[in-house]
Amino acid sequence: MIIFISQFLVLRNSDFEWISNVITFFVALLLYLNLTKIFVMPTQEYASNIYVSDNSLRSERAEKSLLLATNQYLNTESIAKVHYALHLINPKQSLKAKLDFALGFLNEILPDKILSFYYCEKTQINFISATRTNADNQVISVEQQDETISDVSAKLKLVLNVNNNSQRYNFIREISIKSEDNDKKNLLMPVHFFGELTGVLGVINTTFKDLTQFELTLIESFCEGLAILLHNHVLFNAPTVYEQEPENQIAKRIVKDLFPKSPPILKKWETSYFVSNCENYTGDFYDHVFLPNDELMVIIGKSTANNISGALFFDRLKIMIRCLTQSNLSPSELLNKLSYNLNFDSTCDTFATVSVLLLSKDGKMATICCAGSPHPIVIRSRSGFAEVIQTDGGIPLGLFDRSGETYKDIILHLIPGDGIFLYTEGLLNHVNKKNEHMNSETIKIELEKMPEQKCEDILSTFSKYLQSENDSKGNSEEYVLFLAKTEQL
């Protein structure tokens, strides 16, 4: 209307043209402002609304992420608590007590479940324990006669064949329970350790809620921890090695492998050895080794260690002897080296009496050295008498440091048919019918009765004599006998 009036005035009178132009400018300005309000402002409001909506969406997503992270943390914490609780169970408890605690702990986390466990042993599956929560939300034990447990037991027998190896651990079964008025998942979960079925866990719902993924993960993790618990229970209650095989029998078996399988064979000499049979290994040992110059070295003795400790000392001494006899040594040199090694070994508190005998290749001479061992006896074939060789005796190996004093050799000159008899202290502890201990003199007398016999026959006859003297008492200690005779012409 304003524009129309201004144009009419312009047409009537040209003097009003400048007024018409001013009015037109302001009208155009007002029109521009109105259009801006109509179109621009709604756009800004729309953009603002979009921004607010976007922030709300981001906030909602953040809340969901936080809730998911919290649930994952709580789930991980619950699983960790279950494994920690299973780890703390007293290993000395009975299997039922362990399972009562384990099922009860899981029931505190899953209060709306009835848990039962069946232990698998060979081809038998037996009920062990079951728990549930009562109206006061307290965990209580459930007897096998309970209707629900009986129903689970019956279903377990139907769905599981323990004789089927492919089914023994690779299964998860959903079952329906008549006594529980619901159609939700009731599970039978395998508990297995490296492919061996050790038990089955029954999980029964008492509500209409289905198992959540967290509950399923928790139960599977519980079964893994339970498998370790059951395996440790078997290991803890199984007989130990020493209960399965007594220590003395283990020691006897070790020593049997350490003793030479047969007497040594050396030209110009006849040899034999005998080891008595005793219930316990009492530390007696025997070994022989050929030196690089083909001479024979015999080592016989007794340590202060018994059974396993004695067998280990024998094995250790045998290794040391093998290492030291790589070169030609006299008996005293070997004992001196052994003494040095044993004295400076702080881990060894065992000492031993030892006799070392070196037999020459020509059969005319023998060299002997003793470290606290009994005196050897020489059997003279020509006269028929036996002679006790009075050695220096010496200090047992490993007892004292002998760096300032060395062992001494004794050289024995022999003629064809002469013999050298060595024995360990176990023989001196042998008691005869008169309740008297054996000594070098009584041994000498018995050996003089059979000077012309072979080595094996002499030792056999002598051992039979000892058995006849001690049948009623039995041998309390082992003993080792060794005899070497020069060949007769």
HELIX and SHEET records of a PDB file:
HELIX    1   1 ILE A    2  ARG A   12  1                                  11    
HELIX    2   2 SER A   14  PHE A   16  5                                   3    
HELIX    3   3 GLU A   17  HIS A   87  1                                  71    
HELIX    4   4 LEU A   95  ILE A  109  1                                  15    
HELIX    5   5 GLU A  147  VAL A  159  1                                  13    
HELIX    6   6 ASN A  165  GLN A  167  5                                   3    
HELIX    7   7 GLN A  213  ASN A  237  1                                  25    
HELIX    8   8 VAL A  241  GLN A  244  1                                   4    
HELIX    9   9 GLU A  247  LEU A  258  1                                  12    
HELIX   10  10 ASN A  307  LEU A  324  1                                  18    
HELIX   11  11 PRO A  331  ASN A  343  1                                  13    
HELIX   12  12 GLU A  425  LEU A  428  1                                   4    
HELIX   13  13 SER A  440  LEU A  447  1                                   8    
HELIX   14  14 CYS A  455  GLU A  469  1                                  15    
SHEET    1   A 6 VAL A 139  SER A 141  0                                        
SHEET    2   A 6 GLN A 124  THR A 133 -1                                        
SHEET    3   A 6 LYS A 113  GLU A 121 -1                                        
SHEET    4   A 6 GLU A 196  ASN A 205 -1                                        
SHEET    5   A 6 ASN A 186  PHE A 193 -1                                        
SHEET    6   A 6 ARG A 173  ILE A 175 -1                                        
SHEET    1   B 5 TRP A 269  VAL A 275  0                                        
SHEET    2   B 5 VAL A 480  THR A 486 -1                                        
SHEET    3   B 5 GLY A 419  TYR A 423 -1                                        
SHEET    4   B 5 ILE A 377  ILE A 379 -1                                        
SHEET    5   B 5 ALA A 386  VAL A 388 -1                                        
SHEET    1   C 5 ASP A 284  PHE A 290  0                                        
SHEET    2   C 5 LEU A 296  SER A 303 -1                                        
SHEET    3   C 5 ALA A 352  LEU A 359 -1                                        
SHEET    4   C 5 MET A 365  ALA A 371 -1                                        
SHEET    5   C 5 ILE A 410  HIS A 413 -1                                        
END                                                                             
